Amino acid sequence: MVETVSGKLYTGITTDPQRRLDEHQNNPKLGARFFRSDPANTMVYQELHPDRASASKREAAIKKLSHKAKLDLIKSAH
């Protein structure tokens, strides 16, 4: 999960979190459209999954959470 400058949370999947964060922050053509109006600030949460299918299922579940529930998830990881 990536937090924007204004505090919004973006959830996605990748095989290389640091590379993907760099793309979101520094390369508008490769970064998600989500960050065009509110730049990516920092990676605040990540999980490892054994395969793309389980990562995609978890991504979908996280995206359904409320903002508060996502903040609680982030807090529980620290």
C-alpha positions in Angstrom: 0.0 0.0 0.0 1.3 3.4 -1.0 0.3 6.6 0.8 0.0 9.8 -1.2 1.1 13.2 -0.1 -2.5 14.0 1.0 -2.9 10.7 2.9 -4.9 8.7 0.4 -4.0 5.0 0.2 -3.3 3.0 -3.0 -3.3 -0.7 -3.1 -1.7 -2.8 -5.9 0.4 -5.8 -6.6 4.0 -6.2 -7.9 6.9 -8.5 -7.9 9.3 -5.6 -7.0 7.8 -3.1 -4.5 10.7 -0.7 -4.5 10.9 -0.5 -8.3 7.1 0.0 -8.5 7.2 2.8 -5.9 10.0 4.5 -7.9 7.8 4.3 -11.0 4.8 5.8 -9.2 7.0 8.6 -7.8 9.2 9.4 -10.8 7.7 8.1 -14.0 4.2 9.2 -14.9 4.1 7.0 -17.9 4.8 3.9 -15.9 3.2 4.9 -12.6 -0.5 4.5 -11.9 -2.9 7.2 -13.1 -4.1 7.4 -9.4 -1.0 9.4 -8.6 -1.3 12.1 -11.3 -3.3 14.4 -9.1 -1.9 13.3 -5.7 1.8 12.2 -5.8 3.0 8.9 -4.2 4.8 9.6 -1.0 5.8 6.4 0.7 5.2 2.6 0.9 3.3 2.1 4.2 2.3 -1.6 4.0 3.2 -4.8 2.1 2.6 -8.5 2.3 4.4 -11.4 0.6 2.3 -14.0 -1.3 3.4 -17.3 -2.8 1.8 -16.6 -6.2 0.0 -13.9 -8.3 -3.5 -15.5 -7.7 -3.3 -15.2 -3.9 -1.8 -11.7 -4.2 -4.7 -10.6 -6.4 -7.3 -12.1 -4.1 -5.7 -10.3 -1.1 -5.4 -7.0 -3.1 -9.2 -7.2 -3.9 -10.0 -7.8 -0.2 -7.8 -4.9 1.0 -9.4 -2.6 -1.6 -12.8 -3.3 -0.1 -11.7 -2.2 3.3 -12.6 1.2 4.7 -9.9 3.8 5.0 -9.9 3.3 8.8 -9.6 -0.5 8.4 -6.6 0.0 6.1 -5.0 2.3 8.7 -5.6 -0.3 11.4 -3.9 -2.9 9.1 -0.9 -0.7 8.6 -0.7 0.0 12.3 -0.9 -3.7 13.2 2.1 -4.4 11.0 4.4 -2.0 12.9 
